[in-house]
């Protein structure tokens, strides 16, 4: 059936789905911090509504905070789940320091946008999904779980990319953990 929307009478095909009967579904933001990370917004039906792979600035090599801030502007987000990170063993001090800077930048952006967030450890959100082939590395397991949970979704960094982006995969699974944590799923 057609339904008229917009101030200029644009018409759009509205399918008989839950989306049309639920005008304001819950939205959860999942964030994988770090320079290669990203953020994904899911609704209560596990639909990826929006995504943002993180980019570095040319000047400083840090996260593009302005892009992240603009992405979050005027968005309806009910819950935010941010991966709780810490220094990793066998990783150099410089790399750990840059990772910590990115984590702090994301926390500051969330605070400036008045978004309360819940920290969730990698172990906690990763353990909420089937282990599926324990011989795989965590990133490979995450990719398999994401492809199972979001079969029709595109989690590539751009349309030119050939493979799914690790940061967006993790962010989507963190948001999905959030939906489970608040009892939606």
Secondary structure, 3 states (H helix, E strand, C coil): CEEECCCCCCEEECCCCHHHHCCCCCEEEEEECCCCCEEEEEECCCCEEEEEECCECCCCCCECHHHHHHHHCCCCCCEEEEEECCCCCCCCHHHHHHHHHHHHHHHHHHHHCCCCCEEEEHHHHHCCCCCCCCCCCHHHHHHHHHHHHCCCCCCECCCCCCCECHHHHHHHHHHHHHHHHCCCC
